[in-house]
Amino acid sequence: MEVEVLDRQREPGMETSLANAGELSYGMTSPWAAPGVPLKALKWMFMRHRPLTIRPRTDPAMWGWCARMVANCNARSYALNKGRMVRISNYSRDVLPELLREVPVDFDLKEQVVDFDH
């Protein structure tokens, strides 16, 4: 597929989050819609440094999205969506070397293989 990215800044990624340090963590895949998240989200609304910011509006599309998210906050949906995310994550990890050969991107790639068996 051909994709055109439009960015309001002069270079890509200039408004991205610095909190994740630009890290590619293929094993860190977890859906936001998980059991217990709706209650946590209510608590987060009152925290100064929260992992999720919700700004309620009267937009029906926003409330529809919230209803669908809450409907997915169960063990069955979580397992299904987690499996999907792991497959996408593994695919991304596997095709990155080919992508970097085709589209040279200047960044500090440091690879670390984690052995979970030891």
Z-matrix of the N, CA and C atoms (Angstrom, degrees):
N
C 1 1.442
C 2 1.514 1 109.42
N 3 1.281 2 115.33 1 147.69
C 4 1.454 3 120.26 2 173.59
C 5 1.516 4 107.66 3 -101.31
N 6 1.324 5 115.45 4 134.84
C 7 1.454 6 121.31 5 -178.22
C 8 1.520 7 108.59 6 -129.43
N 9 1.311 8 116.44 7 136.88
C 10 1.459 9 121.35 8 174.49
C 11 1.522 10 107.60 9 -113.59
N 12 1.316 11 116.12 10 122.95
C 13 1.458 12 121.57 11 -179.29
C 14 1.516 13 108.99 12 -101.22
N 15 1.315 14 115.90 13 126.66
C 16 1.458 15 121.82 14 176.91
C 17 1.521 16 107.29 15 -106.68
N 18 1.309 17 116.32 16 127.21
C 19 1.458 18 121.53 17 -177.82
C 20 1.513 19 108.11 18 -131.64
N 21 1.299 20 117.41 19 135.42
C 22 1.460 21 119.22 20 -178.30
C 23 1.523 22 112.65 21 -76.20
N 24 1.319 23 117.96 22 -12.92
C 25 1.455 24 121.39 23 178.13
C 26 1.525 25 110.19 24 -92.19
N 27 1.327 26 116.27 25 165.36
C 28 1.467 27 120.40 26 -175.46
C 29 1.528 28 112.78 27 -72.51
N 30 1.358 29 117.33 28 -22.44
C 31 1.458 30 121.42 29 178.98
C 32 1.520 31 109.13 30 -134.28
N 33 1.330 32 117.31 31 154.60
C 34 1.466 33 120.15 32 -179.45
C 35 1.523 34 112.32 33 -65.03
N 36 1.316 35 115.34 34 144.89
C 37 1.458 36 121.12 35 172.31
C 38 1.508 37 116.56 36 76.74
N 39 1.323 38 117.95 37 11.19
C 40 1.463 39 118.63 38 -175.62
C 41 1.527 40 112.72 39 -75.67
N 42 1.319 41 118.59 40 -11.96
C 43 1.462 42 120.78 41 177.11
C 44 1.525 43 111.54 42 -116.68
N 45 1.323 44 117.09 43 19.89
C 46 1.457 45 119.51 44 179.71
C 47 1.518 46 110.26 45 -78.90
N 48 1.307 47 115.10 46 164.04
C 49 1.456 48 121.06 47 -179.41
C 50 1.517 49 110.38 48 -69.06
N 51 1.308 50 115.65 49 136.08
C 52 1.461 51 120.68 50 174.81
C 53 1.528 52 110.40 51 -89.93
N 54 1.321 53 117.34 52 -9.60
C 55 1.456 54 120.67 53 -174.76
C 56 1.525 55 112.77 54 -65.59
N 57 1.326 56 116.99 55 -31.53
C 58 1.463 57 117.81 56 -178.78
C 59 1.521 58 111.95 57 -94.02
N 60 1.300 59 117.37 58 4.62
C 61 1.462 60 123.87 59 176.78
C 62 1.517 61 112.94 60 57.17
N 63 1.322 62 118.04 61 22.86
C 64 1.456 63 120.77 62 179.22
C 65 1.514 64 112.72 63 65.02
N 66 1.276 65 117.42 64 30.14
C 67 1.458 66 122.24 65 -173.72
C 68 1.531 67 111.48 66 -85.74
N 69 1.321 68 115.48 67 136.99
C 70 1.458 69 121.44 68 173.06
C 71 1.527 70 106.91 69 -98.01
N 72 1.304 71 116.48 70 100.56
C 73 1.466 72 121.45 71 -177.35
C 74 1.517 73 108.36 72 -114.68
N 75 1.300 74 115.95 73 91.00
C 76 1.463 75 120.30 74 -174.37
C 77 1.512 76 112.91 75 -67.15
N 78 1.306 77 118.23 76 -26.56
C 79 1.457 78 120.66 77 -179.64
C 80 1.517 79 113.38 78 -83.54
N 81 1.313 80 117.07 79 -9.08
C 82 1.464 81 121.16 80 -177.69
C 83 1.527 82 109.73 81 -95.16
N 84 1.310 83 116.10 82 67.96
C 85 1.460 84 120.61 83 179.67
C 86 1.517 85 108.73 84 -115.38
N 87 1.296 86 115.71 85 120.86
C 88 1.453 87 120.41 86 179.57
C 89 1.523 88 108.95 87 -155.03
N 90 1.327 89 117.35 88 125.70
C 91 1.468 90 119.57 89 179.40
C 92 1.520 91 111.50 90 -65.44
N 93 1.326 92 116.58 91 142.79
C 94 1.458 93 120.62 92 174.01
C 95 1.528 94 109.78 93 -64.76
N 96 1.329 95 116.27 94 -36.12
C 97 1.465 96 120.04 95 179.27
C 98 1.523 97 108.24 96 -76.47
N 99 1.324 98 115.62 97 96.53
C 100 1.460 99 121.68 98 -177.18
C 101 1.525 100 108.99 99 -137.31
N 102 1.326 101 116.71 100 156.94
C 103 1.470 102 118.60 101 176.59
C 104 1.537 103 110.13 102 -55.22
N 105 1.299 104 116.29 103 133.40
C 106 1.464 105 120.66 104 178.94
C 107 1.514 106 115.14 105 92.23
N 108 1.307 107 118.24 106 -14.77
C 109 1.473 108 120.35 107 -176.41
C 110 1.533 109 112.92 108 -66.10
N 111 1.340 110 120.78 109 -40.08
C 112 1.477 111 117.59 110 179.85
C 113 1.528 112 112.92 111 -56.63
N 114 1.337 113 117.98 112 -42.23
C 115 1.462 114 120.52 113 178.37
C 116 1.525 115 110.47 114 -66.98
N 117 1.331 116 117.07 115 -41.95
C 118 1.469 117 120.47 116 177.57
C 119 1.524 118 110.52 117 -61.76
N 120 1.338 119 117.19 118 -41.22
C 121 1.471 120 120.99 119 -178.74
C 122 1.522 121 110.86 120 -60.31
N 123 1.333 122 116.99 121 -38.38
C 124 1.469 123 119.49 122 177.08
C 125 1.523 124 110.79 123 -63.00
N 126 1.326 125 117.07 124 -41.40
C 127 1.467 126 120.79 125 177.96
C 128 1.524 127 110.54 126 -66.27
N 129 1.339 128 116.99 127 -39.99
C 130 1.469 129 121.36 128 -178.63
C 131 1.518 130 112.15 129 -61.21
N 132 1.326 131 116.69 130 -30.71
C 133 1.465 132 119.87 131 -177.52
C 134 1.531 133 111.97 132 -58.73
N 135 1.338 134 116.88 133 -23.53
C 136 1.459 135 120.76 134 -176.50
C 137 1.527 136 113.09 135 -106.11
N 138 1.327 137 116.67 136 6.48
C 139 1.464 138 120.85 137 178.38
C 140 1.527 139 109.97 138 -93.13
N 141 1.313 140 115.63 139 146.03
C 142 1.472 141 119.56 140 178.28
C 143 1.529 142 110.42 141 -70.53
N 144 1.326 143 117.74 142 -48.35
C 145 1.464 144 122.53 143 -179.95
C 146 1.527 145 107.99 144 -108.03
N 147 1.283 146 115.97 145 88.37
C 148 1.463 147 120.83 146 -175.62
C 149 1.526 148 111.35 147 -105.74
N 150 1.329 149 116.27 148 151.25
C 151 1.460 150 119.63 149 179.78
C 152 1.531 151 113.24 150 -79.02
N 153 1.321 152 116.77 151 -11.54
C 154 1.458 153 121.44 152 -177.60
C 155 1.522 154 108.17 153 -145.04
N 156 1.321 155 116.34 154 132.32
C 157 1.457 156 120.64 155 177.31
C 158 1.513 157 108.78 156 -111.46
N 159 1.303 158 116.27 157 126.92
C 160 1.458 159 121.93 158 177.65
C 161 1.519 160 107.29 159 -118.81
N 162 1.318 161 115.78 160 122.76
C 163 1.461 162 121.11 161 177.42
C 164 1.527 163 107.67 162 -115.37
N 165 1.325 164 117.01 163 92.47
C 166 1.471 165 119.79 164 -176.62
C 167 1.528 166 112.25 165 -57.19
N 168 1.327 167 114.79 166 136.96
C 169 1.465 168 121.86 167 176.63
C 170 1.526 169 107.57 168 -133.20
N 171 1.291 170 116.31 169 173.71
C 172 1.463 171 120.24 170 178.45
C 173 1.521 172 111.82 171 -90.68
N 174 1.305 173 117.29 172 15.59
C 175 1.463 174 123.32 173 -178.97
C 176 1.535 175 110.27 174 -73.57
N 177 1.342 176 118.52 175 116.63
C 178 1.463 177 120.86 176 179.99
C 179 1.535 178 113.03 177 -59.08
N 180 1.331 179 117.32 178 -32.45
C 181 1.465 180 119.78 179 179.00
C 182 1.527 181 110.42 180 -64.72
N 183 1.331 182 117.10 181 -37.61
C 184 1.472 183 120.18 182 178.43
C 185 1.521 184 110.55 183 -64.39
N 186 1.316 185 117.52 184 -44.37
C 187 1.467 186 120.67 185 -178.46
C 188 1.524 187 110.67 186 -68.82
N 189 1.331 188 117.06 187 -33.30
C 190 1.467 189 120.25 188 174.65
C 191 1.517 190 110.91 189 -64.57
N 192 1.344 191 115.86 190 -42.11
C 193 1.466 192 120.14 191 177.60
C 194 1.523 193 110.06 192 -63.13
N 195 1.335 194 117.35 193 -44.21
C 196 1.472 195 120.83 194 179.41
C 197 1.530 196 110.85 195 -60.56
N 198 1.323 197 117.26 196 -41.82
C 199 1.467 198 120.57 197 179.41
C 200 1.527 199 110.79 198 -63.39
N 201 1.337 200 117.10 199 -41.60
C 202 1.471 201 119.92 200 178.50
C 203 1.526 202 110.78 201 -66.52
N 204 1.328 203 116.90 202 -38.05
C 205 1.464 204 119.37 203 179.00
C 206 1.526 205 110.18 204 -64.06
N 207 1.329 206 116.88 205 -49.01
C 208 1.463 207 120.30 206 -179.62
C 209 1.531 208 110.22 207 -60.59
N 210 1.327 209 117.29 208 -37.43
C 211 1.471 210 120.56 209 178.66
C 212 1.528 211 111.63 210 -64.29
N 213 1.331 212 117.58 211 -23.45
C 214 1.469 213 121.44 212 178.98
C 215 1.528 214 112.68 213 -92.48
N 216 1.313 215 118.11 214 0.80
C 217 1.468 216 121.42 215 -178.88
C 218 1.532 217 110.60 216 -86.30
N 219 1.313 218 115.39 217 60.54
C 220 1.462 219 121.48 218 177.52
C 221 1.519 220 107.86 219 -139.51
N 222 1.310 221 116.37 220 163.47
C 223 1.472 222 121.14 221 -173.80
C 224 1.521 223 112.32 222 -62.31
N 225 1.326 224 118.58 223 -40.58
C 226 1.471 225 121.25 224 -177.91
C 227 1.532 226 111.40 225 -64.75
N 228 1.340 227 116.95 226 -49.71
C 229 1.469 228 121.12 227 179.50
C 230 1.521 229 110.83 228 -64.68
N 231 1.331 230 116.35 229 -39.15
C 232 1.462 231 120.36 230 179.30
C 233 1.528 232 110.33 231 -59.79
N 234 1.330 233 116.87 232 -48.04
C 235 1.470 234 120.61 233 -179.14
C 236 1.529 235 111.06 234 -61.99
N 237 1.310 236 117.36 235 -43.17
C 238 1.466 237 121.59 236 179.14
C 239 1.527 238 110.69 237 -62.60
N 240 1.320 239 116.95 238 -48.34
C 241 1.466 240 120.90 239 -177.98
C 242 1.526 241 111.96 240 -70.18
N 243 1.324 242 117.54 241 -35.33
C 244 1.467 243 121.26 242 176.48
C 245 1.528 244 109.51 243 -62.06
N 246 1.336 245 118.03 244 -44.57
C 247 1.464 246 121.69 245 177.21
C 248 1.513 247 112.04 246 -58.84
N 249 1.310 248 116.18 247 -42.50
C 250 1.474 249 120.55 248 178.10
C 251 1.522 250 110.85 249 -62.97
N 252 1.333 251 116.27 250 -43.57
C 253 1.462 252 120.29 251 -178.53
C 254 1.526 253 111.56 252 -66.13
N 255 1.325 254 117.21 253 -38.44
C 256 1.467 255 120.50 254 179.06
C 257 1.523 256 109.98 255 -63.90
N 258 1.338 257 117.20 256 -41.79
C 259 1.473 258 119.63 257 178.00
C 260 1.522 259 111.38 258 -62.00
N 261 1.320 260 117.38 259 -44.31
C 262 1.470 261 120.91 260 178.50
C 263 1.527 262 110.44 261 -64.47
N 264 1.324 263 116.47 262 -41.61
C 265 1.455 264 121.14 263 179.72
C 266 1.528 265 111.36 264 -62.35
N 267 1.317 266 116.20 265 -46.56
C 268 1.468 267 120.14 266 178.78
C 269 1.526 268 111.24 267 -62.82
N 270 1.318 269 116.61 268 -40.28
C 271 1.467 270 120.69 269 177.52
C 272 1.538 271 109.96 270 -61.61
N 273 1.329 272 116.30 271 -45.68
C 274 1.469 273 120.54 272 179.49
C 275 1.519 274 110.91 273 -59.20
N 276 1.319 275 116.45 274 -44.48
C 277 1.464 276 121.33 275 178.97
C 278 1.531 277 110.70 276 -61.02
N 279 1.333 278 116.38 277 -41.74
C 280 1.458 279 120.85 278 -176.03
C 281 1.524 280 113.49 279 -71.43
N 282 1.335 281 117.87 280 -31.89
C 283 1.467 282 119.94 281 -176.61
C 284 1.529 283 113.52 282 -94.85
N 285 1.336 284 117.91 283 -8.38
C 286 1.465 285 119.90 284 -179.17
C 287 1.525 286 113.04 285 -56.44
N 288 1.343 287 120.27 286 -45.83
C 289 1.473 288 118.63 287 -179.85
C 290 1.529 289 112.99 288 -58.39
N 291 1.322 290 117.43 289 -41.35
C 292 1.468 291 120.57 290 178.43
C 293 1.524 292 110.78 291 -65.70
N 294 1.329 293 116.84 292 -42.04
C 295 1.458 294 120.61 293 178.59
C 296 1.520 295 110.99 294 -60.39
N 297 1.334 296 116.72 295 -42.91
C 298 1.466 297 120.07 296 -179.27
C 299 1.527 298 112.26 297 -68.37
N 300 1.338 299 117.29 298 -26.82
C 301 1.475 300 119.31 299 173.99
C 302 1.527 301 110.61 300 -70.68
N 303 1.331 302 116.77 301 -38.46
C 304 1.466 303 121.59 302 -178.15
C 305 1.525 304 112.18 303 -79.01
N 306 1.319 305 116.99 304 -37.76
C 307 1.460 306 122.32 305 -176.90
C 308 1.528 307 107.62 306 -128.41
N 309 1.319 308 116.93 307 90.91
C 310 1.467 309 118.90 308 -178.69
C 311 1.533 310 111.11 309 -63.10
N 312 1.302 311 115.75 310 121.17
C 313 1.459 312 121.81 311 178.63
C 314 1.526 313 106.94 312 -116.25
N 315 1.314 314 116.35 313 129.19
C 316 1.456 315 120.95 314 -178.23
C 317 1.522 316 109.62 315 -87.42
N 318 1.325 317 115.65 316 102.27
C 319 1.450 318 120.61 317 174.84
C 320 1.520 319 108.74 318 -153.05
N 321 1.311 320 116.02 319 164.37
C 322 1.464 321 121.13 320 -176.15
C 323 1.524 322 109.84 321 -86.08
N 324 1.322 323 116.60 322 85.34
C 325 1.460 324 121.29 323 179.17
C 326 1.523 325 109.37 324 -80.57
N 327 1.306 326 115.00 325 119.80
C 328 1.465 327 121.41 326 175.14
C 329 1.517 328 106.57 327 -126.35
N 330 1.310 329 116.01 328 117.79
C 331 1.462 330 119.75 329 -178.14
C 332 1.514 331 110.59 330 -99.10
N 333 1.302 332 114.31 331 137.67
C 334 1.454 333 120.50 332 177.71
C 335 1.521 334 106.96 333 -134.10
N 336 1.301 335 116.52 334 120.73
C 337 1.451 336 121.34 335 177.77
C 338 1.520 337 107.58 336 -93.31
N 339 1.307 338 115.69 337 125.90
C 340 1.462 339 121.22 338 -179.23
C 341 1.526 340 108.27 339 -101.92
N 342 1.314 341 115.85 340 126.04
C 343 1.465 342 121.52 341 178.70
C 344 1.536 343 107.49 342 -97.99
N 345 1.325 344 115.88 343 103.88
C 346 1.453 345 120.42 344 -177.32
C 347 1.520 346 112.46 345 -78.89
N 348 1.320 347 117.94 346 -8.13
C 349 1.460 348 121.27 347 179.79
C 350 1.516 349 112.60 348 -81.37
N 351 1.334 350 118.57 349 -13.01
C 352 1.460 351 121.45 350 -177.48
C 353 1.501 352 112.09 351 -125.38
